[in-house]
Amino acid sequence: MKRRQWLQATALGTLAPALSTLGALTPLSARAAAKPLKIGFIYPGPVSNVGWTFQHDLGRKLVEKTFGAQVQTVFVENVPESNDAERVIRQLVMDGCTMIFTTSFGFMESTLKVAQEFPDVIFEHATGYKMAKNVGIYQTRFYEGAYLIGMVAGRMTKTNNLGFVASFPIPEVLRNINAFTHGARSVNPKVRTKVVWINSWYDPARERDAAMALSGQQCDVFYQNTDSPAIVQLAQTKGLYAFGQDSDMRAFGPKAHLTANTVNWGVYYVHKVRQALVGQWKAEDTKWGMKEGMIELPALNPVVPPDVAKLFNDKKAAILAGQFHPFRGPVKDQAGALKIAAGQTISDSELWGMKWYVEGVDGKLP
């Protein structure tokens, strides 16, 4: 599965040691006369002004705004997904953090190891699949937005070739490629999706090179599972279309950017911090999407024709109402074999372990 392979090292810093005596699940009434709940966040990349880490940091700021003096937050950015992560998590505990959010898949094993050492500290790990008594996990249903974006792409393409710049061949990314393609083919069965893998979550130069290669294969609409706005910028210069990922990227290509698949981590962070403050936190496996407000799609670019916008908005409303699932059958795989029968919906276990391409994706899995 997920997140993030590595980004260049690091402003790890050394956090002053001082083991907190504040109980992780102490009710708010007892905290009133005590120190604020100190919450740590570790990020795989720079906070910057766009992308995955930026969205997590917006969530951290929402926690501060919501709870004020009841909480204190700290963060460490540019943490590689290596043994360094374990050191950073442990330092956050030693600095007095009694609740820690680790925001990338590659932090999973480090989170679990430190959590075992500090059973009274609350840990929340983004996009992983391993839990413990004091470790909860949380993921997004990004595929909901990817399907809607695919519908727009399928109607906006003139060549019937869509380009997808992908990070790593893990289920999360495959879900988005497949949902995007399935959505596009629901409105235009002639569409093909061409994929270039760059084995990085954030590498603007490689992202741009991948998009250039895809444009050379007659792709005229781009989507991505990477974090920089380089692809949107390239589309702008070439008179093509693109969609942002994680953040709204319209400022980087106002003519090219049609909408974005954005994530609001703040709704989840506020929910879990509130649980901790009143002594009701528990380790949960949470998967939120559009209905919960975690996945949001900004307004469509005015260049999108009214009939396409109506298709998009109608399907969006159906997803929000629980009346439509992007992987409701019939769904075939790349070889034409039926994977999800008509009238059936993919199981969560199959969805979160996805390791295949849908019909319409060109090329082989790495």
C-alpha positions as CSV (number, residue, x, y, z in Angstrom):
1,M,0.0,0.0,0.0
2,K,1.2,3.5,0.9
3,R,3.0,6.5,1.6
4,R,5.8,7.9,1.0
5,Q,8.9,6.3,-0.3
6,W,11.4,9.0,0.6
7,L,12.0,12.6,0.1
8,Q,15.3,14.2,0.5
9,A,16.6,14.6,4.0
10,T,15.5,16.3,6.4
11,A,15.0,19.0,8.9
12,L,14.6,16.4,11.6
13,G,15.9,18.5,14.5
14,T,16.4,17.3,18.0
15,L,13.4,17.7,20.3
16,A,14.2,18.4,23.9
17,P,13.6,15.2,26.0
18,A,11.0,15.4,28.7
19,L,8.7,12.4,29.1
20,S,5.1,13.6,29.5
21,T,3.1,12.5,32.6
22,L,-0.2,13.4,30.9
23,G,-2.3,10.3,30.4
24,A,-3.3,9.8,26.8
25,L,-7.0,9.2,27.5
26,T,-7.5,11.6,30.4
27,P,-10.9,13.2,30.1
28,L,-11.2,16.9,29.3
29,S,-12.4,17.8,32.8
30,A,-9.2,16.5,34.3
31,R,-7.1,18.2,31.6
32,A,-8.6,21.7,32.3
33,A,-6.2,22.2,35.2
34,A,-3.4,20.4,33.5
35,K,-1.2,21.0,30.5
36,P,-2.7,21.1,27.0
37,L,-2.8,17.8,25.0
38,K,0.4,17.9,23.1
39,I,0.0,16.5,19.6
40,G,2.9,15.6,17.2
41,F,2.7,15.3,13.4
42,I,5.5,13.8,11.2
43,Y,5.4,14.6,7.5
44,P,7.2,12.8,4.7
45,G,7.7,16.0,2.7
46,P,7.9,19.8,3.0
47,V,4.9,21.7,4.1
48,S,5.2,24.0,1.0
49,N,2.0,25.4,-0.4
50,V,0.5,22.5,-2.3
51,G,0.3,18.7,-2.1
52,W,0.0,15.9,0.4
53,T,2.0,17.3,3.3
54,F,0.4,20.8,2.8
55,Q,-3.0,19.2,3.2
56,H,-2.0,17.4,6.4
57,D,-0.7,20.6,7.8
58,L,-3.9,22.4,7.1
59,G,-5.6,19.7,9.2
60,R,-3.1,20.4,12.0
61,K,-3.9,24.1,11.9
62,L,-7.7,23.3,12.0
63,V,-7.1,21.3,15.2
64,E,-5.4,24.4,16.7
65,K,-8.2,26.7,15.6
66,T,-10.9,24.3,16.9
67,F,-9.5,23.5,20.3
68,G,-7.4,26.6,21.1
69,A,-5.6,26.4,24.4
70,Q,-6.7,22.8,25.0
71,V,-4.1,21.6,22.6
72,Q,-0.5,22.3,21.5
73,T,0.7,20.9,18.2
74,V,4.2,20.4,16.8
75,F,5.4,18.9,13.5
76,V,8.5,17.6,11.9
77,E,8.7,17.8,8.1
78,N,10.9,16.0,5.4
79,V,11.1,12.8,7.4
80,P,12.4,9.9,5.3
81,E,10.6,6.6,5.4
82,S,13.5,4.8,7.0
83,N,14.9,4.2,10.5
84,D,15.0,8.0,10.9
85,A,11.2,7.9,11.3
86,E,11.4,5.8,14.4
87,R,13.9,8.2,15.9
88,V,11.7,11.2,15.2
89,I,8.5,9.5,16.6
90,R,10.4,8.5,19.8
91,Q,11.7,12.1,20.2
92,L,8.2,13.4,19.9
93,V,7.1,11.2,22.8
94,M,10.1,12.2,24.8
95,D,9.2,15.8,24.1
96,G,5.9,15.3,25.8
97,C,3.5,14.4,22.9
98,T,0.8,12.1,24.0
99,M,-0.9,11.9,20.6
100,I,1.0,11.5,17.4
101,F,-0.1,11.4,13.8
102,T,2.3,9.7,11.3
103,T,1.2,10.7,7.9
104,S,2.7,8.3,5.4
105,F,2.5,4.6,4.6
106,G,6.3,4.1,5.1
107,F,6.0,5.2,8.7
108,M,3.9,2.1,9.6
109,E,6.5,-0.2,11.1
110,S,8.3,2.7,13.0
111,T,4.9,3.8,14.4
112,L,4.1,0.3,15.6
113,K,7.5,-0.2,17.2
114,V,7.4,3.0,19.2
115,A,3.8,2.5,20.1
116,Q,4.7,-0.8,21.7
117,E,7.2,1.0,23.9
118,F,4.8,3.7,25.0
119,P,1.3,2.1,25.5
120,D,-0.1,5.2,27.1
121,V,0.5,7.4,24.0
122,I,-2.1,7.5,21.2
123,F,-0.8,6.9,17.7
124,E,-2.7,7.5,14.4
125,H,-1.1,6.2,11.2
126,A,-2.2,7.4,7.7
127,T,-2.9,4.8,5.0
128,G,-1.4,1.8,6.8
129,Y,-3.1,-1.6,7.5
130,K,-1.5,-2.6,10.9
131,M,-3.2,-1.7,14.1
132,A,-2.5,-2.0,17.9
133,K,-4.4,-1.2,21.0
134,N,-3.0,2.3,20.9
135,V,-2.6,2.6,17.1
136,G,-5.5,3.6,14.9
137,I,-5.3,3.8,11.1
138,Y,-7.0,6.1,8.6
139,Q,-7.4,6.2,4.8
140,T,-9.3,8.1,2.1
141,R,-11.7,7.0,-0.5
142,F,-9.8,9.0,-3.2
143,Y,-11.2,6.6,-5.8
144,E,-14.6,8.4,-5.5
145,G,-13.1,11.6,-6.8
146,A,-11.0,9.8,-9.3
147,Y,-14.1,8.3,-10.9
148,L,-15.7,11.7,-11.3
149,I,-12.5,13.2,-12.7
150,G,-12.4,10.4,-15.2
151,M,-15.9,11.2,-16.4
152,V,-14.8,14.7,-17.2
153,A,-11.6,13.5,-18.8
154,G,-13.5,11.1,-21.0
155,R,-15.6,13.8,-22.4
156,M,-12.9,16.5,-22.7
157,T,-10.3,14.3,-24.6
158,K,-10.1,14.7,-28.4
159,T,-7.6,11.9,-28.9
160,N,-9.2,9.4,-26.6
161,N,-5.8,9.0,-24.9
162,L,-5.6,9.9,-21.3
163,G,-2.2,10.1,-19.4
164,F,-1.7,9.1,-15.8
165,V,1.5,9.9,-13.9
166,A,1.8,7.3,-11.2
167,S,4.0,7.0,-8.1
168,F,4.2,3.4,-6.8
169,P,2.3,0.3,-7.9
170,I,0.4,-0.1,-4.7
171,P,-3.3,-0.7,-4.2
172,E,-4.1,3.0,-3.4
173,V,-2.6,4.1,-6.7
174,L,-4.2,1.3,-8.7
175,R,-7.6,2.2,-7.2
176,N,-7.2,5.7,-8.6
177,I,-5.9,4.6,-12.0
178,N,-8.8,2.1,-12.3
179,A,-11.5,4.5,-11.0
180,F,-10.3,7.2,-13.3
181,T,-10.3,4.9,-16.3
182,H,-13.6,3.3,-15.4
183,G,-15.2,6.7,-15.0
184,A,-13.8,7.9,-18.3
185,R,-15.1,4.8,-20.2
186,S,-18.5,5.1,-18.6
187,V,-19.0,8.2,-20.8
188,N,-16.6,7.4,-23.7
189,P,-15.9,3.7,-24.3
190,K,-13.1,4.5,-26.7
191,V,-10.9,6.0,-24.1
192,R,-7.5,4.4,-23.2
193,T,-5.3,5.3,-20.2
194,K,-1.6,5.3,-20.6
195,V,0.5,5.1,-17.4
196,V,4.0,6.2,-16.6
197,W,5.4,5.1,-13.2
198,I,8.1,7.4,-11.6
199,N,8.6,5.6,-8.3
200,S,8.3,8.7,-6.3
201,W,5.6,10.7,-4.6
202,Y,7.2,14.0,-5.2
203,D,9.7,14.7,-7.9
204,P,8.7,17.7,-10.1
205,A,11.3,17.1,-12.8
206,R,10.4,13.4,-13.2
207,E,6.7,14.2,-13.1
208,R,7.1,16.7,-15.9
209,D,9.2,14.3,-17.9
210,A,6.6,11.6,-17.5
211,A,3.8,14.0,-18.7
212,M,6.0,15.0,-21.6
213,A,6.4,11.3,-22.6
214,L,2.6,10.9,-22.4
215,S,1.9,13.9,-24.5
216,G,4.2,12.3,-27.1
217,Q,1.8,9.4,-27.1
218,Q,-1.1,11.7,-28.0
219,C,-2.4,12.0,-24.5
220,D,-4.3,15.3,-24.1
221,V,-5.7,15.0,-20.6
222,F,-3.6,14.2,-17.6
223,Y,-4.2,12.9,-14.1
224,Q,-1.6,12.0,-11.4
225,N,-1.0,10.2,-8.1
226,T,2.0,12.5,-7.4
227,D,2.2,15.7,-5.4
228,S,3.7,18.5,-7.3
229,P,1.9,20.9,-9.7
230,A,4.5,20.2,-12.5
231,I,2.0,18.3,-14.6
232,V,-0.6,21.0,-14.4
233,Q,2.0,23.5,-15.4
234,L,3.1,21.5,-18.4
235,A,-0.5,21.1,-19.5
236,Q,-0.9,24.8,-19.3
237,T,2.1,25.5,-21.6
238,K,1.0,22.9,-24.1
239,G,-2.7,23.8,-24.3
240,L,-3.8,20.5,-22.7
241,Y,-5.9,19.6,-19.7
242,A,-5.0,18.2,-16.3
243,F,-6.4,17.6,-12.8
244,G,-4.8,18.4,-9.5
245,Q,-4.2,15.8,-6.8
246,D,-4.3,16.2,-3.0
247,S,-4.6,20.0,-3.4
248,D,-6.4,22.5,-5.7
249,M,-3.7,23.3,-8.2
250,R,-5.6,25.8,-10.4
251,A,-3.2,28.6,-9.6
252,F,-0.5,26.7,-11.5
253,G,-2.5,26.3,-14.7
254,P,-5.8,28.2,-14.7
255,K,-6.6,27.2,-18.3
256,A,-5.5,23.6,-18.0
257,H,-6.8,22.7,-14.5
258,L,-10.3,21.3,-14.8
259,T,-10.8,20.4,-11.1
260,A,-8.9,18.5,-8.4
261,N,-9.2,15.5,-6.2
262,T,-8.4,17.1,-2.8
263,V,-8.3,15.8,0.7
264,N,-9.4,17.5,3.9
265,W,-7.5,15.7,6.7
266,G,-8.8,18.3,9.2
267,V,-12.3,16.7,9.6
268,Y,-10.6,13.5,10.7
269,Y,-8.0,15.2,13.0
270,V,-10.6,17.2,14.8
271,H,-12.8,14.1,15.3
272,K,-9.9,12.0,16.8
273,V,-8.5,14.8,18.9
274,R,-12.0,15.5,20.3
275,Q,-12.2,11.8,21.3
276,A,-8.9,12.0,23.0
277,L,-9.8,15.2,24.9
278,V,-12.9,13.6,26.4
279,G,-11.3,10.2,27.1
280,Q,-13.2,8.3,24.4
281,W,-10.4,7.7,21.9
282,K,-10.1,4.1,20.6
283,A,-8.1,2.5,17.8
284,E,-10.2,2.3,14.7
285,D,-9.8,1.5,11.0
286,T,-11.3,4.5,9.4
287,K,-11.9,5.0,5.6
288,W,-13.6,8.3,4.8
289,G,-14.6,9.8,1.5
290,M,-16.9,12.4,0.1
291,K,-19.8,11.7,2.4
292,E,-17.7,12.5,5.5
293,G,-16.1,15.6,3.9
294,M,-12.7,14.2,3.6
295,I,-12.7,14.1,-0.3
296,E,-13.6,17.4,-1.9
297,L,-13.6,18.4,-5.6
298,P,-13.4,22.2,-6.3
299,A,-15.7,23.8,-8.8
300,L,-15.2,22.8,-12.4
301,N,-13.3,25.0,-14.8
302,P,-15.8,27.1,-16.9
303,V,-14.3,25.5,-20.0
304,V,-16.1,22.3,-19.1
305,P,-19.4,22.2,-21.2
306,P,-22.7,22.4,-19.3
307,D,-23.7,18.9,-20.3
308,V,-20.5,17.4,-18.9
309,A,-20.8,19.5,-15.8
310,K,-24.3,18.1,-15.3
311,L,-23.0,14.5,-15.6
312,F,-20.3,15.2,-13.1
313,N,-22.6,16.9,-10.6
314,D,-25.3,14.3,-10.9
315,K,-22.9,11.4,-10.3
316,K,-21.3,13.4,-7.4
317,A,-24.7,13.7,-5.8
318,A,-25.3,10.0,-6.2
319,I,-22.0,9.1,-4.5
320,L,-22.8,11.5,-1.6
321,A,-26.2,10.0,-1.2
322,G,-24.8,6.5,-1.1
323,Q,-26.6,5.6,-4.3
324,F,-23.5,4.9,-6.5
325,H,-20.2,3.1,-6.0
326,P,-17.4,3.6,-8.6
327,F,-16.7,-0.1,-8.5
328,R,-20.2,-1.4,-9.0
329,G,-20.3,-4.1,-11.6
330,P,-20.0,-5.0,-14.3
331,V,-16.3,-4.3,-14.2
332,K,-13.8,-6.2,-16.3
333,D,-10.0,-6.4,-15.9
334,Q,-7.5,-5.4,-18.5
335,A,-7.7,-8.9,-20.2
336,G,-11.5,-8.6,-20.4
337,A,-12.3,-11.0,-17.6
338,L,-15.2,-10.1,-15.4
339,K,-14.0,-9.0,-12.0
340,I,-17.2,-7.6,-10.5
341,A,-20.5,-9.0,-11.7
342,A,-23.4,-6.8,-12.8
343,G,-25.3,-5.5,-9.8
344,Q,-22.5,-6.4,-7.4
345,T,-20.1,-4.0,-5.6
346,I,-16.5,-4.8,-4.9
347,S,-15.8,-5.8,-1.3
348,D,-13.6,-3.6,0.9
349,S,-11.0,-6.3,1.2
350,E,-10.7,-6.6,-2.6
351,L,-10.8,-2.8,-2.9
352,W,-8.0,-2.1,-0.4
353,G,-5.9,-4.9,-1.8
354,M,-6.4,-4.1,-5.5
355,K,-3.6,-5.5,-7.7
356,W,-5.0,-5.4,-11.2
357,Y,-5.9,-3.0,-14.0
358,V,-9.4,-2.4,-15.3
359,E,-10.3,-2.7,-19.0
360,G,-9.0,0.3,-20.9
361,V,-5.6,0.7,-19.1
362,D,-2.6,0.1,-21.5
363,G,0.6,-1.6,-20.5
364,K,1.6,-4.1,-17.8
365,L,1.8,-3.6,-14.0
366,P,5.5,-3.1,-13.0
